[in-house]
Amino acid sequence: MTKENKENEELRPSKMRGVAFPKAKYGVFVAIIIIVIVNAIYYKDVLVSLIK
């Protein structure tokens, strides 16, 4: 390997090199689920009044 390739591989800090990061699409799904759950809790009264 050339020196330039070796520098490109080690972009993460040393303590984070062993951490396995999930795929980005899973993060998007988790963020959407969290937003939906928080909004459902926040607007619980409005949702219940719509059902009745």
Secondary structure as UniProt FT lines:
FT   HELIX           3..9
FT   HELIX           14..16
FT   TURN            17..18
FT   HELIX           24..42
FT   HELIX           44..51
//
